[in-house]
């Protein structure tokens, strides 16, 4: 069976080339063809020896995921639904801005954390993605966007592991994928511009700091354990104090001198003045002052199964002002792609739920494609 080269970081590809009797510099050449140029046909890799191309045609492939649908928002956000087999799909979102292009990448089919405010979590968990499936999202999107915008330079400047799934519960596949993103022979992304978002898997936060320290975002969503237990069930295993201690340790390895805390604003649940003041007290108790953290307040994107409502804009402003007045850097996330269900907390794919048999959330989608786009094509064919 042919080996998918999207599964390898550079060290893994070098080991594979060694098995073929090839030297390391061939792995570097091959890595550049795949990730910098988006080429999947070995015969088109003109500076590789024909003997190596013949070996690769026999033993390997560069196989991306099949695109099932592509949806484009009125604000330019693009959402892709990728088929990952057995009736399952994942979603990936590109968010264009004036100074950056951000790709939101999935790490699992569904999610086992089951946060109350997240539609992915309500649908349950099917399986982890492979490294190739994680990398394929970036591989496809970068090459598709270069063609769409007629650019030779890189379009995607930022990657956030904030799609479907809890990245740190798929650690073995995540780390090689991150290394591909960071490698100068791959996508050459800055560690400051690759962000892993976690709901607080404490042991894996510690490992990430040692193995591949990138920017870290933590889904907090509550100022105390009682409330967070209800919103983020993982808190019952790793309560707030343990999670904040892990954040302290991570800072000694992090490419940034702060941790971002994500806070989904839920009407009457976690958005009161008392909650904001409790947050100030919580983060100021860490003996680091208030410069070690940043808060990102996220407008909730309602869905029927949650039983929750979005905080009013005025309440979000009041909440934000309390944090800012206390000296905490605070932003309010601008909602992007909500008209195509691509905003924060809305990614649900079409995952066959194997943890809650018979329960499924069906999502209606519309597809808006360029006339010349082939559904399911690899980047070189789109």
N, C-alpha and C positions, 0 to 999 in steps of 0.2 A: 504494500500500500504506500502511495506517495506521501512524503512528509510535507506538510504545509509550512513554508518558511516564515510565515507570519507568526508562528509559534515561538520563534527564537529571538532573544536579545543577541547582541553581537558576540558575546562569549559562547552562547549556545550555538550560534551559526558557525563560529570558528571550530567548535568541537565536531559539528556535523561535517564540515569540510575536511577536517582531519580524518574522519571515517572514510571519506571518499579519496583520501590520499592527496589532498590539496593543502597548500600552505595558508597561513592566516591572512595574508594580503588578499587572497582570493575571496575570503569571507567579507572583508571590508568592501571590496568592489561590488560584490553581490548585494550586500546590505544597502549600499548607496543606490544601486539600480532599483531595488524594491521600494525603499522608503523615501528617498529623495526624488526619484524620477517616476515612481509609481508604475514601473514596468513589471508585467507578470509573465511575459513570454520570454523564456530563456534565450531563444534564438535572436532576440532583439538586443541582447546584452553584448554589444559588439566588441568590448575589450576583454571579454572572457575567452579563454582558449576553447576551441571547438570541442576538444576532448572533455573539458569540464561541462560545457553546455550539453553534450551527449549524456554525461552522467546525471546531470540535473533533470533532463527530460525523462530519464528512466526512474529516478528515485525521489523526485521532489515536485512541488507545485507551489504557486502563489495563488491561493484561493480565498477571495473575499466572501463576505456574506451576501446573500441575495436580497436586493431591495424589493420589498413588497409594495410599499407606497411611499410617496414623497409629498409632503404638504407644506405649502408656503403661506406664512402669515402676512397680514396686511402691513406689519412692521418690518418685514424682511427676514424674520426668523424662519428657519427651515427645519422640519422634523422628518426624519426617516424612520420607517418601520422595517426592521431587518428580520428575515426568516431565519430562525436557528433550529428548525427541525422539530418533528414530533408535535406539530400544531402550536408551537410556541414562537413568540417574536419578542424582540427588544426594540426600544426606541432610543434614538440619538438626536440631539438638537444642536443646531448651529445658530449662534446669536451674534449678528453683525453690529458693531458699534464704530463710531468715528475713529477711535484710536486702537481698536483691537478686534479680533475675531475669536470668539470663545466657542469651544465645542464641549457640550455636556455629554459625557460618556457613561454607558451602563456597564455594570460589573457582574450582574446576576440576572437570571430570568425570574422576575418577581423579587420578593424580599421577605425574609423571615422575621424581621424586627417588628413589623406590624405597628408602626406609629399611627395614632388615631387620625392624624390630619393628612395622611399620605395615601393616595389611591393605589399606588403600587403595593404598599403593605397590606391593604385591605383585600387584595386579590390573592395573597399567599405566595409561596415559594415553590419553584420548580427545580432549578439547578443552578450551579455556578457556571459562568462563562469560562471558556478556555482563554489562554493568553492570546491566541490567534483571533478569537472572536472579539476581545477587547481592542486589540491593535487594529483589527479590520475596520472598526468604526472610524478611526482617525485616518487610516490609509485610504478608505473610500472617500471620506468627506474632503480631505485636502486636495485630492486629485480632481474630484468632481468640481469643487469650487474654483480651482485654477482654470478649468475649462469654462465654467459658467461666467467668470469675470475676466476671462482672457488675460490671465496673469501668469508669469513665470516664477515670481517670488512667492514666498509662503503666505497663505491666506490666514491660516489658523495660528494665532499667537498665544492662545491660552487654552489649556485643557482642564476641565473640572470633572472629577469623578463624583458627579452628583446626579447621575441618571438613575436607572432602576438598580436597586440592590444596595447592600452594605459592603463597600469595597474591602474592608478589613476582615470580613468573613469569607473572602475569597483571596486570601493573602498570597498563596502559592502562584496563582495566575497573575495577580496584580503586579508584583514586583518586577518580573521580566517585562511586562507591558510598560511600566513606568520607565524602565531603563531604555527601552526603544525610543520613547518620547524624548528623553533627555540626551541621548547619544548624539554627538556632533556628526556622526556618519548617518544618523537617522533623521529625526525631526528637529534636533538641536534646540529644544525648548528649554527655557530657563527654569531652574528649580522653583523660583519665585512665581512662575507662571503656570505651574502644574499644581493643582490643589486636590487633595484627597479629603472628602467629607465623610465623617464618621458619626454614628450615634453614640460612640463612647465605648468601643471595644478595647478596654484598657491594656491587656497584654500585647495586643497587636499595635497599639499606638507606640508602645515602648520599642517593639521590634522595628517598626517603620522608621523611627528616629535613628536607629543604628544602621539599617539596611539601605534606605533610600529616602533620606529626609527631603520632603517637598513641603510646600505650603499646606497647612492643616486647618480645616474648618470642622468645628464640632457642633452638632445639632443639640442645642441646650433646651430651649423652648419652655423652661420653667425655672423659677428661682429656688425651689425647695424640692426635697425628695418626694413628699406626698403627692404633689401635683405632677412631677415628672414621672413618677411610677405609673400614673394614669395615662399620660400622653406618650411616653417612650418606655415601653415595657422592659427594655434592656437595663433601665436604671435600677431595677430590682436586683440585678446581678452586679452591676458596677455603679453604685450610687454617686451622687454629685461630687462628694469630697474625694473619692478615689479617682474619678475622672479628671478633676482639676489638678490633682497631684501628678497624674500622667501628663497633663498639659505643661506643668512646671518642668518636668523632666524633658519633654519634647523640645522646649525652647532652647535648650543647650545645643541642639543639633539642627534646628530649623533654619531655613534660608531667610526667613523674616524674623523680626524681633517681637512678633505678636502672634496670637492665635485668634482666628475669627470664630465668633460664636453666632450661630444661626438661631433666629428666634421667630417662629411663626406666630403671627398675631391673631389670636382667637377671641372673638367677641365674648366678653364676660367670663372668660376662662383663665387667661394669663396676661391680660392687657390692662389691668387696673394700676392706678397710681401706687398702691401698696406693693404690687409685684415689681414695678420699676425700682422702687426704693430698696426692696429686698435684693434685687440684682446688684445694685450699687454696693450694698453691704457685703454681698457674697464675693464679688471679685476684688473688692478692696481689702478683704481679709487675708489675701494670699501673700502679704508682705512684699509685694512688688510694685506698690503704688497702683496706678490705673493705666499705665502705658503698655502693659503686656497683653492687652486684649482689645479687640474691636468687635462691636456688635453690628450685625446685619439683620435688620427687622424685615420680615418677609410677609407681605400681604397673603393671607390664606386664600387658596383657590378652592372654593366649595365643591363637593361632590355628594350625591345623595346618601351614600352609606355612612358618611362621617358623623352626621348629626351635629355639625359645627358650623358656625357662621364667621365671616370675615369681620375683623374689627373695623370700625369706621375710620375714615381718613383723619378725622379730628382727634380720635383717641390715639391713633398711631403717633400723631404729632405731639400730643401731650406726653406720651410714654417716652418718645425720643428725646424731648426737651429735658426730661429729668435726668436721663443718662448723660446727655451732652453737658448739662450744667454741672454735673458731678465730675466732669473731666474725661469721660469715656468717649473715644471716637465711635460715632454711631452713624450708620447709613440706613436708608430705607430702600429696599430693593425695588427697582422699577420692574413692574410686571411685563414680561415679554412673551409673545406667542400664546396668550391665553385663548385667543380665538381658534387656535388649532390644537388645544389641549397639550401645549408644549411648555407651559409655565411650571414653576416649582411645585412639586407635589402632585402634578397631574399625569406624569408618565406612568402608563399602565400596560402598554404593549397589548398583547393578546395572549396572555400567559395561561396555560392550562394549569389550574390550581390542583396540586396533588396533596396539599395539606388540609384543604377543606373541600372534600369531594362534592362535586355537584354545584358548588357556588362559583359564579363567574361574573365579572363585570364586563358587559359588552359596551364598546365605545364606538360611536359612529364617527367615520372619518370621510373627509373629502380630499381628493387628490388634485393638485394643480401642478402640471408638469410643462416644461418646455416642449414644443412639438417634436424636437429631435432627440428627446431623452428616451432611452430604452429602459424599461423597468427590469430590474434584475441584472443589469449589465455591470461588469467590473468597471473601475474608473477609466481605464483606457478605452472602453467601448461606449461610455455614456455620451 
